[in-house]
Amino acid sequence: MTKTGHTARCHGIYGALFALGTACSAPAFADTSPALDRASLWIGGFYSDTETRIGASDRSGQYNGNVGLEDDLGFQHHKAVPRARLDFLIGDHQGFSFDFFGIDRTHGRSISRAIDYDGNHFDASARVDGKLNFNFGSASYRWWFGSGSDVFGFGVGAAYYGVRARIAGEASLNGQTAQAEASTHETAWAPVLQLGWRHAFTRDLRMYADVYGVKKNGGNLAGHIYNAALGLEWFPIENLGIGGEYGYTRIKLEQNRTNYRANLDMKLKGPSLFVRLRF
């Protein structure tokens, strides 16, 4: 072999190795999809059309009353619910996601029809006060697949939720009238599963969809929570934008106590508006 041939062959081998090394290392230096941010903070609120029922039964399963907070106690159907999220990436395709919202509702009225709850009979025209507080927070680790304008995500983590409910007023029992109160308060942890999709029309105009589910069997506060949302976000300034979405949440929980079971069935649907910060 001539020196020229040997040199050419070496250059060919070195070129092939360089090309192979570049191809293998490309994912490590790939740019983040324009549909994702390194870190983003969402602060805003959910204007919810709410439908809520709370009920109680004894350990044998005998029904001891069910109250519709909107229909029976006059709670407003529409309620502004604060909400916050934090997302950040570790690398280009993995990261953490945190979400929180809380509902705090209190109302009292003279009821127009008799209701029963937890063994207490509240006559029509009686003054009844109701309170419901529900808090939800989740933390999950997410994987994103894709590097172009469309990415799809999968996440697993844990959710914390708590319910505090109270019905109080003037009730009758065995012909006697007295002040009565029934209340419940419980918190729980449960696994959460998330699915997501992000699409970038441009880096500053994007669409997204998110779905998550929480389910727990057994324990003091069992049941499920499901959420689905479709949204659009726009950044008129590089790091500051706005986001709007429409979402639906279904919360169905049962609290197991020594002498009775309390249940909550709540549906929330409506638009959300966020201020978006990205880094």
C-alpha positions, -999 to 999 in steps of 0.1 A, spaced: 0 0 0 13 35 -9 17 62 17 -10 82 -1 -34 52 0 -27 46 37 -33 83 45 -65 84 25 -77 52 43 -69 67 77 -87 99 69 -117 78 58 -117 59 91 -113 90 112 -141 107 92 -164 77 98 -156 76 135 -162 113 138 -196 110 120 -206 81 142 -196 99 174 -215 130 163 -246 109 156 -244 91 189 -239 122 209 -265 143 191 -293 136 216 -272 147 245 -269 182 228 -304 183 213 -323 215 217 -353 215 239 -386 213 219 -401 248 213 -432 234 229 -414 231 263 -397 255 287 -367 249 309 -388 262 338 -422 278 340 -445 292 366 -483 294 362 -503 316 386 -540 322 381 -575 310 387 -602 286 376 -637 301 371 -656 270 380 -692 260 373 -696 238 403 -721 210 413 -716 195 447 -733 169 468 -723 156 502 -739 126 519 -737 102 548 -746 66 556 -742 43 585 -718 13 586 -746 -10 574 -750 12 543 -783 27 553 -787 61 537 -787 90 562 -792 119 539 -777 138 509 -774 175 504 -768 195 473 -748 226 483 -760 246 453 -796 234 451 -804 229 488 -782 254 505 -780 281 479 -743 280 472 -734 299 441 -727 276 411 -698 298 399 -667 302 420 -632 316 413 -607 290 424 -570 299 428 -545 277 410 -507 275 407 -483 252 388 -446 248 385 -428 228 358 -391 225 351 -369 202 331 -339 181 340 -321 178 307 -342 180 276 -369 154 280 -375 148 317 -385 170 346 -408 177 376 -444 191 376 -462 205 406 -499 216 408 -521 231 435 -557 244 438 -581 249 467 -618 254 471 -632 272 501 -670 277 502 -693 288 530 -729 298 528 -760 299 550 -797 303 543 -832 294 554 -839 263 534 -871 260 513 -875 223 517 -866 198 544 -833 180 541 -816 151 560 -779 148 567 -761 124 590 -792 115 609 -803 151 614 -836 164 600 -836 200 590 -872 213 585 -881 236 557 -876 273 568 -849 262 592 -817 282 592 -788 260 579 -751 269 574 -729 248 552 -691 248 547 -669 229 523 -631 231 519 -612 210 494 -575 212 488 -555 193 461 -518 192 454 -496 169 432 -460 163 425 -449 141 395 -419 132 375 -426 135 337 -410 121 306 -415 140 273 -411 122 239 -404 141 207 -381 170 199 -400 189 172 -432 210 174 -451 182 190 -442 164 223 -461 138 243 -457 134 280 -462 107 307 -459 113 344 -462 95 377 -462 108 412 -482 114 443 -512 136 451 -523 150 485 -559 160 490 -581 170 520 -618 175 526 -635 195 554 -673 196 553 -699 209 579 -737 213 580 -751 231 610 -785 246 619 -818 240 636 -829 203 634 -857 182 647 -854 148 662 -882 128 678 -904 159 679 -878 180 696 -861 210 680 -824 218 688 -792 230 673 -774 203 654 -741 200 636 -725 173 615 -689 177 602 -661 157 587 -624 163 581 -599 140 565 -567 140 543 -550 114 522 -521 106 498 -526 87 466 -507 79 434 -513 101 403 -509 93 366 -505 121 340 -507 123 303 -499 154 282 -494 169 248 -477 201 237 -478 217 203 -458 248 192 -472 269 164 -443 292 171 -421 294 202 -445 321 215 -478 306 206 -486 271 218 -514 247 225 -515 219 251 -537 192 266 -534 175 300 -551 146 316 -545 132 351 -561 107 374 -559 99 411 -574 67 425 -572 52 460 -589 21 473 -594 17 511 -581 39 538 -599 68 556 -605 88 524 -609 66 493 -622 74 458 -610 90 426 -602 124 411 -600 130 374 -591 161 354 -589 170 317 -579 204 302 -572 219 268 -554 253 266 -536 279 246 -507 301 257 -492 332 242 -460 351 250 -460 387 238 -428 392 258 -400 366 259 -404 355 295 -439 368 302 -472 355 288 -508 345 294 -525 312 292 -561 302 289 -577 268 292 -610 250 296 -610 222 321 -632 195 337 -626 180 371 -646 152 388 -640 145 425 -657 115 441 -645 105 476 -657 85 505 -646 90 541 -647 59 563 -653 67 600 -660 44 630 -697 48 629 -705 62 595 -694 70 560 -694 105 545 -691 111 507 -684 140 484 -693 141 448 -682 173 431 -680 184 394 -660 215 383 -659 228 348 -650 261 332 -622 283 320 -589 291 337 -567 321 331 -530 322 340 -501 346 341 -471 326 327 -435 331 335 -408 311 317 -371 309 320 
